[in-house]
């Protein structure tokens, strides 16, 4: 791995392996009021890659993800500086719903499901944009094929399901928007190791289907095993980066 550093703009030249990135972040800093949580973060993600971001709790991983999904642009105190671009579109000034329109979606930490709604209803929420909504029934059947257990329990409220099953719903909901890039935030949190194995196998299949993945994870072993490229964060900065192994 290498120490972090920038040479020129990530938006004006090919990135790693000579390819133009699908996702670029340059000079990203973030604040909660007067407290700075991110410091000049820069990196790029190539099309079709799995990039894992690892670091201890409090390293800035989730703040970075919030910044990239428009959640730091709300309110009077939290704010960001820098540039975030996906497939040629600026994301750093967009609201979350507009970011989803660019093909970016997220599986959030804690899953954030509608607990009293059924599996089917939670999944359908993910297809609220006009394009995905037009093919929602077809996509729903694809999700059920990918997660057969969800097909069996499509009419069950998610608050009656295990943590692993709820994680499947959260992943399925993200896929309902027909994304080109998916952010996964702490997939292993609170789940038994055997369940995490199955979830990460699904991430591999999602990536193999052509979806670019950014994985935020504290479990270094899981993150390294699934990644094509790894970023290590410490105290709001990327301090190491490189290919695993």
Secondary structure as GFF3:
##gff-version 3
##sequence-region A 1 245
A	DSSP	three_ten_helix	16	18	.	.	.	ID=ss1
A	DSSP	beta_strand	23	32	.	.	.	ID=ss2
A	DSSP	beta_strand	35	45	.	.	.	ID=ss3
A	DSSP	beta_strand	50	54	.	.	.	ID=ss4
A	DSSP	alpha_helix	61	68	.	.	.	ID=ss5
A	DSSP	beta_strand	78	86	.	.	.	ID=ss6
A	DSSP	beta_strand	89	90	.	.	.	ID=ss7
A	DSSP	alpha_helix	96	101	.	.	.	ID=ss8
A	DSSP	beta_strand	104	107	.	.	.	ID=ss9
A	DSSP	alpha_helix	119	125	.	.	.	ID=ss10
A	DSSP	alpha_helix	130	134	.	.	.	ID=ss11
A	DSSP	alpha_helix	136	146	.	.	.	ID=ss12
A	DSSP	alpha_helix	148	152	.	.	.	ID=ss13
A	DSSP	three_ten_helix	158	160	.	.	.	ID=ss14
A	DSSP	alpha_helix	163	175	.	.	.	ID=ss15
A	DSSP	beta_strand	181	185	.	.	.	ID=ss16
A	DSSP	alpha_helix	193	208	.	.	.	ID=ss17
A	DSSP	beta_strand	212	217	.	.	.	ID=ss18
A	DSSP	alpha_helix	220	226	.	.	.	ID=ss19
A	DSSP	beta_strand	229	234	.	.	.	ID=ss20
A	DSSP	beta_strand	237	242	.	.	.	ID=ss21
###
